[in-house]
């Protein structure tokens, strides 16, 4: 399998790069457990999250309290503003699963000896930058529990990230952009990444941010729909803050196992029938409209998933690579489409079928040398030509191709550029119409030929 994949990489002329992303459980795993509880964080880590996201406020007596809301009524039933309430009172409040409210110190103490647990911390600040001492309090807690390499920070407050750059300069700092108008070079002087709403993100924006040395994370509200993963996984994101950590991890693992390479060329399906396209190459249950033969598309990515190559031919649209050719190879492929072939002889070498023309693997099927088969699709791989026959693939050098004299396919073949024709294998003529005594078949009888005459050629 490794050798065959290497062959595909050689054919493409590119070494492909593995692409994955970081999965962050938004407030833990909030659709399974109450948000920002230890149960929620544990569920997210169990589901495969790399980090869990949590929010911080500062109590009246300078304790860092884990809560998304400044008012604890929604999660505890107590109408209490964190900044106006002492920690001794807050810690008596219980959440929906019976857990008490937690401080950052308690969180770090609970997970200190579980080194694979990491945390994305959002600092909650007022427009005036209060509380002013939050970042210093965070540094004290991080240092106390030696969590320097296990935390990242994100915030809507640029001032907070600027403070964190001073307090914890090695920690990643991610700016939350609810609007693209908030992104500017002042932000990028402080940040190592940007967290963008899923409503704003697109591939062009991601590329621009990557060019500015910014990692790109994507977030959504609590109303996030799991179906958005069907297209989000196609983007070259660095991370996602999601309410569905298990779904994110499943897609991340599939994408991490795939080889992905940016390409740029016009392509076309050379086939007698249309081909199914998919919303992403990782879940083939997500079918999109059919791709029609000979209709050009702009190809932007090559994805190899478990050895199966796919091309991206539009926004969230992918097609199996077999039979999909560069437009520049169309004139070479088209003369064969729809013609008939038969094996040169009965040897296994000349009847063996393969599963695909790119990194081909032999299958337990072969052609009947006594039958002819129609070419259903054509694949040009550099100087190699492959035909789809009987639903599978065979190298063109293994078969005889029927060309009818003075027909369009034969004229198209003769029109192939001299440079390419010189590189193609020599043609061995089974029946040569202007030297009718010439034959390479022992049992050939000219009178048995149908009219018009047939040119049967073998590509060596």
Buried (B, 14 or more C-beta within 10 A) or exposed (E): EEEBBEBBBEBBEBEBEEBBBBBBBBBBBBBBBBBBBBBBBBBBBEBBBBBBBBBBBBBBEEBBBBBBBBBBEEBBEBEBBBBEBEBEBBBEBBBEEEBBBBBBBBBBBBBBEEEEBBBBBBBBBEEEBEBEEBBEBBBBBBEEBEBEEBBBBBBBBBBBBBBBBEBBEEBBBBBBBEEEEEBEEEBBEBBBBBBBBBEEBEBEBBEEBEEEEBBBBBBBEEEBEEEBBBBBBBBBBBBBBBBBBBBBBBBBBBBEEBBBBBBEEEBBBBBBEEBEBBBBBBBBEBEBEEBEBEEEBEBBBBBBBEBBBBBBBBEBBBBBBBBBBBBEBBBBBBBBBEBBBBBBEEEEEBBBBBBBBBBBEEEEEBBEBEEBBBBBBBBBBEEBBBBBBBEBBBBBBBBBBBBBEEBEBBEBBEEBEEEEEEEBBEBEBBBBBEEEEEBBEEEEEEEEEEEEBBBBBBBE
